[in-house]
Amino acid sequence: MATPPRASILAHEEYVEQEYLFKTLRERMNATATQELLRTIRYEILATTRLPVAMEFMESSLKHTGSMAEAMQRMSHYFTPFQTFIMSEAERDDGKFDYLIALQILEKEAHCRAENMIPQGMFLYQFEALSRNRLKYDEGLRAIAQDPVFDEAWSEWILLLSRQLGLLDFAEMIFVRSAYYPVIHGEENGKTILFGEKEGRIALANRRKDPTYLFMAFQRHLNYPTVPRPVHEESDEGLVLKLQRMVDHLQSRVKILEDEMHGGLDITKYYVKK
């Protein structure tokens, strides 16, 4: 199977418009079908960006498969694997990951990209999003490792983290890769430095402690957005949105059945490209 093209760092206005898309979707989602919202919002998006074309493809994907994540995956040159992962988790049939929270995560992450967030802040925001919302670490970290924000050294460390998480203390793993490590030990450890002295001091102070305090300290000092997290009681808005997602899936399945009954089902559009 051919490897899909890796996303590249986009122009500033692309991320500004992505932030607007995810924010507006979240704010307007009530009883309106996601497909209709995409069609409406598309005319509000800056026409000189590539996002309107991407939205048209997402709308078509919703119509045929009931999924935006599938379209995002096919547009891997535009959307990052992490963005696609968050959307695919939100679209799972079990409904464990709140769709509104997913949109808010994507909205704030697009803001980070528009503001040229440093790799340390981007990684910690993405990792905290996985942790706070109890998403799959293996798949999530693999997606993060492919982000164009990170160079090869970062990607290798993130993949290493996915294998060692739970065996080693997360704060310790950051400290070892920080510029503060040689300050404390008087010598370098031969590993590529990924975090600065400030991050190293924060990590050292939070070893073997509740990671909540570590995340709170990093968020204050690196100034990345507060990570959206689930609430204990589900709101009426959340319940309505779950029902709407179910309706979207049912509509796509009904269309497939209707196409099959009338002999118009084109199965080639469901093929995986080799």
C-alpha positions as CSV (number, residue, x, y, z in Angstrom):
1,M,0.0,0.0,0.0
2,A,1.4,3.4,-1.0
3,T,2.3,5.7,1.9
4,P,0.0,8.8,1.9
5,P,1.7,12.1,1.5
6,R,2.7,13.6,4.8
7,A,1.1,16.9,5.8
8,S,3.2,20.0,5.4
9,I,3.2,23.2,7.4
10,L,0.5,25.3,5.9
11,A,0.2,29.1,5.4
12,H,-0.9,31.1,8.4
13,E,-4.4,31.9,6.9
14,E,-5.1,28.2,6.5
15,Y,-4.9,27.6,10.2
16,V,-6.9,30.8,11.0
17,E,-9.7,29.5,8.8
18,Q,-9.4,25.9,10.3
19,E,-9.8,27.4,13.7
20,Y,-12.9,29.3,12.5
21,L,-14.4,26.1,11.0
22,F,-14.0,24.0,14.1
23,K,-15.2,26.8,16.3
24,T,-18.3,27.6,14.2
25,L,-19.2,23.9,13.8
26,R,-19.1,23.5,17.6
27,E,-21.2,26.6,18.2
28,R,-23.9,25.9,15.6
29,M,-24.3,22.2,16.2
30,N,-27.7,21.6,17.7
31,A,-30.4,20.0,15.5
32,T,-28.7,20.9,12.2
33,A,-27.1,18.1,10.3
34,T,-23.3,18.3,10.1
35,Q,-23.5,18.0,6.3
36,E,-25.7,21.1,6.1
37,L,-23.5,23.0,8.4
38,L,-20.4,22.3,6.3
39,R,-22.3,23.5,3.2
40,T,-23.3,26.7,4.9
41,I,-20.0,27.5,6.6
42,R,-18.1,26.8,3.4
43,Y,-19.3,30.1,2.0
44,E,-17.9,32.0,5.0
45,I,-14.4,30.6,4.7
46,L,-11.8,32.7,2.9
47,A,-11.9,31.6,-0.7
48,T,-8.2,32.1,-1.3
49,T,-7.4,29.2,1.1
50,R,-7.7,25.5,0.3
51,L,-10.2,24.8,3.1
52,P,-13.4,25.3,1.1
53,V,-12.3,22.5,-1.3
54,A,-11.4,20.3,1.7
55,M,-14.8,21.1,3.2
56,E,-16.6,20.1,0.0
57,F,-14.8,16.7,0.1
58,M,-15.7,16.3,3.8
59,E,-19.4,17.1,3.0
60,S,-19.4,14.4,0.3
61,S,-17.8,11.9,2.6
62,L,-20.5,12.6,5.2
63,K,-23.1,12.0,2.6
64,H,-21.7,8.6,1.5
65,T,-20.0,7.2,4.6
66,G,-21.2,9.3,7.5
67,S,-17.6,10.2,8.4
68,M,-15.5,13.4,8.2
69,A,-12.4,11.6,9.4
70,E,-12.3,9.4,6.3
71,A,-12.1,12.5,4.1
72,M,-9.5,14.0,6.4
73,Q,-7.4,10.9,6.1
74,R,-7.6,11.0,2.3
75,M,-6.4,14.6,2.5
76,S,-3.3,13.8,4.5
77,H,-1.4,16.5,2.6
78,Y,-3.7,19.1,4.3
79,F,-4.9,17.7,7.6
80,T,-2.4,16.2,10.0
81,P,-2.7,12.6,11.4
82,F,-3.5,14.0,14.9
83,Q,-6.4,16.1,13.5
84,T,-7.7,13.0,11.7
85,F,-7.2,10.8,14.8
86,I,-9.2,13.2,17.0
87,M,-12.1,13.3,14.5
88,S,-12.1,9.5,14.1
89,E,-12.3,9.0,17.8
90,A,-15.2,11.4,18.0
91,E,-17.1,9.5,15.3
92,R,-16.8,6.1,16.9
93,D,-20.2,4.4,17.3
94,D,-19.7,3.9,21.1
95,G,-19.8,7.7,21.6
96,K,-17.4,7.6,24.5
97,F,-15.5,10.7,23.3
98,D,-17.7,13.8,23.2
99,Y,-17.9,15.3,19.7
100,L,-18.1,18.9,21.0
101,I,-14.9,18.3,23.0
102,A,-13.2,17.0,19.9
103,L,-14.1,20.1,17.9
104,Q,-12.8,22.3,20.7
105,I,-9.5,20.4,20.8
106,L,-9.2,20.9,17.0
107,E,-10.1,24.5,17.3
108,K,-7.5,25.3,19.9
109,E,-4.9,23.2,18.2
110,A,-5.4,25.1,14.9
111,H,-5.0,28.3,17.0
112,C,-1.6,27.0,18.2
113,R,-0.6,26.4,14.6
114,A,-1.7,29.8,13.6
115,E,0.4,31.3,16.4
116,N,3.5,29.2,15.4
117,M,3.5,27.4,18.8
118,I,6.9,26.0,19.6
119,P,7.3,22.2,19.3
120,Q,7.4,21.8,23.1
121,G,4.1,23.5,23.6
122,M,2.5,21.7,20.6
123,F,3.5,18.3,21.8
124,L,2.4,18.9,25.4
125,Y,-1.0,20.2,24.2
126,Q,-1.5,17.2,22.0
127,F,-0.3,14.7,24.6
128,E,-2.4,16.3,27.4
129,A,-5.4,16.1,25.0
130,L,-4.9,12.3,24.8
131,S,-4.4,12.0,28.6
132,R,-7.3,14.2,29.7
133,N,-9.8,12.5,27.4
134,R,-8.5,8.9,27.9
135,L,-7.8,8.4,24.2
136,K,-5.6,5.6,22.8
137,Y,-2.0,6.4,23.5
138,D,-0.5,4.1,20.9
139,E,-2.5,5.4,18.0
140,G,-2.5,9.0,19.3
141,L,1.3,9.1,19.7
142,R,1.9,7.6,16.3
143,A,-0.3,10.3,14.8
144,I,1.6,13.0,16.8
145,A,4.9,11.6,15.7
146,Q,4.0,12.3,12.0
147,D,3.2,15.9,12.6
148,P,5.1,18.3,10.4
149,V,5.9,20.5,13.4
150,F,8.3,17.8,14.7
151,D,11.7,17.0,13.2
152,E,13.2,13.5,13.0
153,A,14.6,13.6,16.6
154,W,11.2,14.6,18.0
155,S,9.4,11.9,16.0
156,E,11.8,9.2,17.2
157,W,11.4,10.3,20.9
158,I,7.6,10.4,20.6
159,L,7.5,6.8,19.2
160,L,9.9,5.8,22.0
161,L,7.5,7.4,24.5
162,S,4.6,5.3,23.1
163,R,6.6,2.1,24.0
164,Q,7.8,3.2,27.4
165,L,4.8,5.1,28.7
166,G,3.6,3.4,31.9
167,L,7.1,1.8,32.4
168,L,8.9,5.1,33.1
169,D,7.8,8.3,34.7
170,F,6.6,10.8,32.1
171,A,8.2,13.8,33.9
172,E,11.5,11.8,34.1
173,M,11.5,11.2,30.4
174,I,11.1,14.9,29.7
175,F,13.8,15.8,32.3
176,V,16.3,13.4,30.7
177,R,15.8,15.2,27.3
178,S,16.0,18.7,28.7
179,A,18.8,21.2,28.8
180,Y,18.5,21.1,32.6
181,Y,19.8,17.5,32.8
182,P,23.5,18.5,32.2
183,V,23.1,21.4,34.6
184,I,22.1,19.0,37.4
185,H,24.4,16.1,36.5
186,G,27.4,18.1,35.2
187,E,27.6,16.2,32.0
188,E,25.4,15.4,28.9
189,N,23.8,12.0,28.5
190,G,24.4,11.8,24.7
191,K,20.7,12.2,23.9
192,T,19.3,15.0,21.7
193,I,18.0,17.8,23.8
194,L,14.3,18.5,23.0
195,F,13.2,20.6,26.0
196,G,14.7,23.7,27.5
197,E,16.0,24.4,31.0
198,K,12.6,25.7,32.1
199,E,10.7,22.6,31.0
200,G,13.5,20.5,32.6
201,R,13.1,22.3,36.0
202,I,9.3,21.8,35.8
203,A,9.6,18.1,35.0
204,L,12.2,17.6,37.8
205,A,10.0,19.2,40.3
206,N,7.0,17.0,39.3
207,R,8.7,13.6,39.2
208,R,6.6,10.8,40.7
209,K,3.7,13.2,41.4
210,D,0.2,13.4,40.0
211,P,0.6,14.3,36.3
212,T,-2.2,16.8,36.7
213,Y,0.2,19.2,38.4
214,L,2.8,18.7,35.7
215,F,0.3,19.6,32.9
216,M,-0.9,22.6,34.9
217,A,2.6,23.9,35.3
218,F,3.5,23.4,31.7
219,Q,0.3,25.0,30.5
220,R,1.1,28.1,32.6
221,H,4.7,28.5,31.6
222,L,4.5,27.5,27.9
223,N,1.2,29.3,27.4
224,Y,-0.5,26.7,25.3
225,P,-4.4,26.6,25.5
226,T,-6.2,24.9,28.3
227,V,-7.0,21.4,27.1
228,P,-10.7,20.6,26.8
229,R,-11.8,17.7,29.0
230,P,-15.0,15.8,29.6
231,V,-17.5,16.9,32.2
232,H,-19.0,14.4,34.7
233,E,-22.6,15.1,33.7
234,E,-23.6,15.0,30.1
235,S,-25.5,18.2,29.0
236,D,-28.7,18.2,27.0
237,E,-26.7,19.7,24.1
238,G,-24.3,16.7,24.2
239,L,-27.2,14.3,24.1
240,V,-28.7,16.1,21.1
241,L,-25.4,16.0,19.3
242,K,-25.0,12.2,19.9
243,L,-28.5,11.7,18.4
244,Q,-27.6,13.9,15.5
245,R,-24.4,11.9,14.9
246,M,-26.5,8.7,14.9
247,V,-28.9,10.3,12.4
248,D,-25.9,11.2,10.1
249,H,-24.7,7.6,10.2
250,L,-28.2,6.2,9.5
251,Q,-28.8,8.6,6.6
252,S,-25.5,7.5,5.0
253,R,-26.5,3.8,5.4
254,V,-30.0,4.3,4.1
255,K,-28.5,6.0,1.0
256,I,-26.2,3.0,0.4
257,L,-29.2,0.7,0.6
258,E,-31.3,2.9,-1.7
259,D,-28.4,2.9,-4.3
260,E,-28.1,-0.8,-4.0
261,M,-31.9,-1.3,-4.6
262,H,-31.8,0.9,-7.7
263,G,-28.7,-0.7,-9.1
264,G,-26.7,2.5,-8.6
265,L,-24.2,1.5,-5.9
266,D,-20.7,2.3,-7.0
267,I,-18.5,0.2,-4.7
268,T,-15.3,1.6,-6.3
269,K,-15.5,4.7,-4.1
270,Y,-15.0,2.5,-1.0
271,Y,-11.8,0.9,-2.3
272,V,-8.6,1.5,-0.4
273,K,-6.1,3.1,-2.7
274,K,-3.0,0.9,-3.2
